[in-house]
Every structure is written in C-alpha cells, then in structure tokens.
C-alpha cells in the first residue's frame, strides 16, 4: 500500500507507536510515511477510531499502553498483512478485507442465531470499521 506524498515521492505504509500526552503508548497504528521528506500521516481509514480512543483517554490520561489493532479492524488486518509481507500491495490487502468481511458475516449469522446482542453489536462495529475504505492503488 502506497500513497503519493506532497513532495512527489511515494509514501509507504508502516505500523508505528503513537505516544499520546507523553504517557500513553498506542502501538500498531497504521501510518503512511515518506522517506524523502519524513512526512507522515495516519491512514484515513483508522483516523476516526484513533481520534475516538484519544478522546476517551482525555486530557490527563493514566500511563499505559494499548494495542491499536485490538480496537480497530483495519489496524488488525494490516498487522496480519504485514506479518506475511513487509510491504503488502493494495490488491493483497483487498483480498484480506474480503476474507475478513466474509468471516465477520459468518460470525454475525452465528451471533444472531444465539441472540447475543453484545456480540452482534461488536461485529457490527467491526464491519463498519472495515467498510470505511478510501484506498487508492
Ligand atoms: Zn515526501
């Protein structure tokens, strides 16, 4: 997965630790970064959840660390993609998305048949996160 940087070079996808307020470490945040001009940005698909997590931590958070991929489906998928290959191509990520969506839909049916409201809500959230796609190849 790559993105064109404002300097004209290509940005590559990385998983980075974001330190919030100097106290909270958020691991496995997917970002695009440029080796030419060192610009980096959080990938747009995960921004709402990262913003949400930071808002929840508040202005004076307790010291601690989080695995971002445990609360965001996109980050989780990219951690999986990078475990297979250091710099996964967009079509490989697309294939993983399709697999993940199918798996979530299967789980959704199962959760529904068990009338497990909390589980249904969780799967709904994960499906929403993953359907936020603005990927460009
Ligand atoms: Zn650049």
Boltz pocket constraint, residues with backbone or C-beta under 6 A from the ligand:
constraints:
  - pocket:
      binder: B
      contacts: [[A, 5], [A, 6], [A, 7], [A, 8], [A, 9], [A, 34], [A, 35], [A, 36], [A, 37], [A, 38], [A, 39]]
      max_distance: 6.0
